[in-house]
């Protein structure tokens, strides 16, 4: 049985293991201890809202949201920062279910929408997001400053 639930500290170990896999997908070194600490801090400090995909009581995917505010809409907007489904469970529509739950959450919180970014080389995401109603923003350049 498949379901989408909101992440809580009770899910920390399973969620952190999956988050570590996600980081490895993006060519980061495995670091379960730091991943666990990061997730624990985000949940404990109410800095994120994360939905988990659960199949037969096993956490197999997640969508992690962070709050933003949109300057033209003058409303809250959510950054869909992280979306990942364990490769063994792909092809079941779990990513779409997670995105749909995030969209519902926007309505529940009176937010104007979702913002996301992905690598140009992420073929799976770049095919998925337009199918879920996302539009590519060709009018803006996004820049990062790192220290």
C-alpha positions in Angstrom: 0.0 0.0 0.0 1.3 3.5 -1.0 0.7 6.7 1.0 2.1 10.2 1.4 2.7 11.4 5.0 4.3 14.4 6.6 7.8 13.8 8.0 8.3 14.0 11.7 11.2 13.2 14.0 9.9 9.7 14.3 10.9 9.2 10.7 14.4 10.6 11.1 16.5 7.5 10.6 14.7 6.2 7.4 14.4 9.7 6.0 18.0 10.5 6.6 19.2 7.3 4.9 17.1 8.3 1.9 18.3 11.9 2.0 21.9 10.5 2.0 21.1 8.5 -1.2 19.7 11.7 -2.7 23.0 13.6 -2.0 25.0 10.7 -3.5 22.8 11.0 -6.6 24.0 14.6 -6.8 27.7 13.5 -6.6 28.2 14.3 -2.9 30.1 12.0 -0.7 28.1 9.7 1.6 27.8 11.3 5.0 24.9 9.8 6.9 25.8 11.4 10.2 25.7 15.0 8.7 22.6 14.1 6.7 20.8 13.0 9.9 21.9 16.1 11.7 20.7 18.3 8.9 17.3 16.7 8.6 16.9 16.7 12.4 17.6 20.4 12.6 15.3 21.3 9.8 12.4 19.3 11.3 13.1 20.4 14.9 13.3 24.1 14.0 10.2 23.9 11.7 12.3 25.2 8.8 11.0 22.7 6.3 7.9 20.8 5.4 8.6 17.4 4.0 6.3 14.8 2.6 7.3 11.1 2.5 6.2 8.4 0.1 5.6 5.2 2.0 5.2 1.8 0.4 4.4 -1.1 2.7 5.6 0.8 5.7 8.9 1.7 4.1 9.9 5.3 3.3 10.9 5.3 -0.3 10.7 8.9 -1.4 10.4 12.5 -0.3 9.6 16.1 -1.3 11.1 18.8 0.9 9.7 22.3 0.9 11.2 25.5 2.2 9.2 28.8 2.6 9.8 31.8 0.4 7.8 34.9 -0.4 7.0 36.1 -3.9 7.5 39.8 -4.4 4.9 40.3 -7.2 2.3 38.0 -5.8 2.8 39.3 -2.3 2.2 35.8 -1.0 4.1 32.9 0.4 5.6 30.6 -2.1 7.2 27.2 -1.4 10.6 26.1 -2.8 10.5 22.5 -3.7 14.1 22.0 -2.9 14.5 18.3 -2.9 12.5 15.5 -4.6 13.8 11.9 -4.6 12.4 8.4 -5.0 14.5 5.3 -4.3 15.4 3.9 -7.7 13.9 0.5 -6.8 10.5 2.2 -6.4 10.5 4.5 -9.5 8.0 4.1 -12.2 5.0 3.8 -9.8 4.0 7.5 -10.0 5.4 8.3 -6.5 7.1 11.5 -7.7 3.8 12.7 -9.2 2.0 11.8 -5.9 4.6 13.8 -3.9 4.3 16.8 -6.2 0.5 16.6 -6.1 0.7 16.6 -2.3 3.0 19.7 -2.4 0.5 21.5 -4.6 -2.3 20.7 -2.2 -0.1 22.0 0.6 0.2 25.3 -1.4 -3.6 25.6 -1.3 -3.8 24.7 2.4 -1.2 27.4 3.2 -2.6 30.0 0.8 0.7 30.0 -1.1 0.9 31.2 -4.7 2.8 28.2 -5.9 5.9 26.1 -6.1 9.4 27.0 -7.3 12.0 24.4 -8.1 15.3 24.0 -9.9 17.1 21.0 -11.2 20.3 20.4 -13.1 20.0 20.6 -16.9 21.4 17.0 -17.0 18.6 15.6 -14.8 16.6 14.0 -17.6 14.1 12.4 -15.3 13.2 15.6 -13.6 13.3 17.7 -16.8 10.7 15.3 -18.3 8.6 15.0 -15.1 8.1 18.6 -14.1 6.4 19.9 -17.3 4.1 16.8 -17.1 3.2 18.0 -13.6 2.3 21.5 -14.8 5.6 23.3 -14.1 6.8 25.9 -16.7 10.5 26.6 -17.5 11.3 30.2 -16.6 13.3 31.5 -19.6 13.0 35.1 -18.5 15.3 35.1 -15.5 18.9 34.2 -14.8 19.5 32.5 -11.4 22.8 33.2 -9.7 24.4 31.7 -6.6 26.9 33.2 -4.2 28.7 30.7 -2.1 31.2 31.4 0.7 
